[in-house]
Structures are given as structure tokens and as C-alpha cells.
Amino acid sequence: MAPAFKKRVVLVEDDEEIRNSFTLIVNSSSKFMVMNAYGNCEDAISALNNDRPEIVLMDIELPGMNGIKGARIIKDKYPSAEIIMVTVYEDSDLVFEALKAGASGYITKSSNYIELLSALEEITKGGAPMSSRIARMVIDNFHVNPNSPLTKRETEILQLISEGKTYTQISEELFISKETSKTHIKNIYSKLQVNSKAEALAKASQEKLI
């Protein structure tokens, strides 16, 4: 059991060397303790009730379920957990997608002792460790057209289409049937008066619908 004054941290990283390194760094702190370290999202999610993490350090690109989907599920099941994504590329668009999925910030895999603990401290104080470019993308995301004809679910689906997701992937990510996703897409085309994904995305970009 972690001492009461230590923040409970769960680490999800498939690279064993990085996983072990980050675990050592976190456990060397007087304020944080790694409850468990996992190599994939599935194992981490199944143990949420046992680990009860206050902070989750999670790789974006993982075998099986990726970190973006993992972040969304963890925030749904354990909303009090703060999620910090771990990425190779600091300004990756994947980081932005992870933030939209519920993550509160990110660090790079090359982060040293000070950078890692500083990120944990910042998230604990209500901050969000990220670069200025990613912060700008987050701000711009709030500037979506308030008069959009699309519902929240349709907007979600259009966003996933813009990421190149297939009907099957969209269905899995949103936990809806393939037929339901097709119906939503049909409604999107009708509302935007378009006949293809390319036209829908072009209009969405032009009218700031996503």
C-alpha cells in the first residue's frame, strides 16, 4: 500500500526499459508512488478498481488498444484520474487527439528525472504540461462553429472520419454498431449536402464543424 501522502501513479508503457526507468524515477520521489506498471491498456483498465490511480502515465502508441482509446475509457470509468500521455514526438497530432480524449498533458519518452517529476507536480496542481503548439491546437478546438447543424455524436464521427478511421474502427471506438455508425454518416452527408467523405471533410474544414 502507498503511504497516504503519496499520489498513486499507474504506468502504461510497452517499452520495458522506459517502463522500468520511469518507475524508478517516480518511486524515488517523496510525493508519488507507482502502484503498478503495465505493457498495454487492456491490463491497466482491468485493474483500475484495484489500483485506484490518481495519475496515469500512458504511452500513446501501444500494442492492441492505443493510448487514445485507453485514455477515453479510463476517464469514463475513473474520471478522477489525471492522464499524462507519453510520446516520442512532442508535437504529434496524436497528442492533441489524446487531449481531446481526456488526457491532461504529456511528456516525451526522453524526459529526464526533473522533467518527469515536474510534469507530475504540474498535473497535481491543476496544470497541463504541453508545448505551445499543442496548447494552440486545444484553444482552436474551442472555436468550432456554434451553429453547426450536426449533433454531438455526428461531430464525433466526422472527427474520426477525418482521422482516417473506418466504419468498423468508428463503431469500436464509440461502442456503437456498424449499422448505427453508417446511419450517422448518412445523416452527416444529408445535413452537409455532400456525397462523399472527401466532400464532407472539405465542408467541415471550411465551416469549422470539427
Secondary structure, 3 states (H helix, E strand, C coil): CCCCCCEEEEEECCCHHHHHHHHHHHHCCCCEEEEEEECCHHHHHHCHHHHCCCEEEEECCCCCCCHHHHHHHHHHHCCCCEEEEEECCCCCHHHHHHHHCCCCEEEECCCCHHHHHHHHHHHHCCCCCCCHHHHHHHHHHCCCCCCCCCCHHHHHHHHHHHCCCCHHHHHHHHCCCHHHHHHHHHHHHHHHCCCCHHHHHHHHHHCCCC
